[in-house]
Amino acid sequence: MPIPLLEYIPSSQNTRVKGYEVPGDEQPRIFSTDNLLSSSQITDLIEAAYRQIFFHAFASDREKFLESQLRSGQITVRDFIRGLCLSNTFTNSFYNLNSNYRFAEHCVQKVLGRDVYNEAEKIAWSIVIATKGRAGFINDLLNSDEYLENFGDNIVPFQRRRVLPSGASELPFNIKSPRYDAYHRRQLGFPKASWQAAVRGYKAQEKQPKAGDPSLYLSMAKSLGSVGNQPQSISAYNLDYLNLVPRR
């Protein structure tokens, strides 16, 4: 008997706050089969699904059979997302290279379009993976009320509410949660970032030193070297303490 999904308290995240948003470049483009008019638009929808689940799909990663079914209307977008999450590419790239906790975090980000609320949610979904398997876990995500309310059967999942009211934006999931965690990066021998050249910076013209500024003469002052008497090294055995002590 599978263990039911444990209860967890949803955190107050950006995706749960409703607000008025002005359309802009940071707003995600919604791909749906409800308003497709040409074959090129269904191609754009398929590419958006690959970017959401795989981040990038090579020619060997593409699921031609699923694409053909989606183009002919035999399956919905939700079924296409299910097929991508259960494909060999997603299995080898995410499921086999991460723990159940991290795999659950990946799937919540890619399928539900948001971050996990807390550690309790990761533990709850990891139990589902352990009891129902990977396919049962993916089905529970795609059949959840949260997915159906936000994406339904015809909308490709996307990162929800990425733009914050302050004007800043959340990091994309592929940058925030890379495919390999720190443990697997060490095992695979990923090179560490090393800077071999000086990093050039830009300084505004009004902040650049002008004539007479002391900072312009800093390099010249350093080149002069130290000026003054060198300290004398006197041994403690050569000191006459009786004559050095002042008399009263």
Buried (B, 14 or more C-beta within 10 A) or exposed (E): EEEEBEEBEEEEBBBEEEEEEEEEEEEBEEBBBEEBEEEEBBEBBBEBBBBBBBBEBEEEBBBEEBBEBBBEEEBBBBBBBBBBBBBEBBEEBBBEBBBBBBBBBBBBBBBBBBBBBBEBBBBBBBBBBEBBEBEEBBBBBBEBEBBEEBBEBBBBBBBBBBBEEEEEEBEEBBEEBBBBEEEBBEEEEEEEEEEEEEEEEEEEEEEEEEEEEEEEEEEEEEEEEEEEEEEEEEEEEEEEEEEEEEEE
